[in-house]
C-alpha cells in the first residue's frame, strides 16, 4: 500500500510572518521582508514552498510579483 503522507503544516504564526513579508515587500521594505521570512519555522517553510510549487511558482517569484505590482 502507498504511504499516505500529509503535507507539512503551515502554522498560523508562520502564515502571519509570510503575510508580513509580502506586505513589507509591497512597501519596499526589504529588511523587514527578510526578517519576516527568517522568522518562519522549517516545517511551515516547507509547507509554504510545497504549496507554491504545486501552483507553479516559488517564493522568489511571488515576492518579485508583489514588488512589481506595488510599483
C-alpha positions in Angstrom: 0.0 0.0 0.0 1.3 3.5 -0.8 2.1 5.6 2.3 -0.3 8.5 2.7 1.8 11.4 3.9 0.2 14.7 4.8 1.8 17.9 3.5 3.8 19.9 6.0 1.7 22.0 8.3 1.8 25.8 8.0 1.5 27.2 11.5 -0.7 30.3 11.9 2.3 32.4 13.1 4.3 31.4 10.1 1.4 32.4 7.8 1.4 35.8 9.6 5.1 36.1 9.1 4.7 35.3 5.4 1.9 37.9 5.1 4.2 40.4 6.8 6.9 39.6 4.3 4.6 40.2 1.4 3.3 43.4 2.9 6.8 44.7 3.6 7.9 43.7 0.0 4.9 45.7 -1.3 6.0 48.7 0.7 9.6 48.4 -0.5 10.9 47.4 3.0 13.4 44.7 2.1 14.9 44.4 5.6 11.5 43.8 7.2 10.6 41.3 4.5 13.7 39.3 5.0 13.3 39.4 8.8 9.7 38.1 8.5 10.8 35.3 6.2 13.6 34.3 8.6 11.1 34.0 11.4 9.2 31.2 9.7 9.9 27.7 11.2 11.3 25.0 9.0 8.2 22.8 8.7 6.0 25.8 7.8 8.5 27.0 5.3 8.4 23.6 3.6 4.6 23.7 3.6 4.6 27.2 2.0 7.1 26.2 -0.7 5.4 22.9 -1.4 2.0 24.7 -1.9 3.6 27.4 -4.1 5.3 24.8 -6.1 2.0 23.0 -6.6 0.7 26.2 -8.0 3.6 26.5 -10.3 5.5 29.2 -8.5 8.2 30.0 -6.0 8.6 32.3 -3.0 11.0 34.4 -5.1 8.6 34.7 -7.9 5.7 35.7 -5.5 7.9 38.4 -3.9 9.0 39.7 -7.2 5.4 39.9 -8.5 4.3 41.6 -5.2 7.1 44.2 -5.6 6.3 44.8 -9.3 2.6 45.3 -8.6 3.4 47.8 -5.9 5.4 50.0 -8.4 
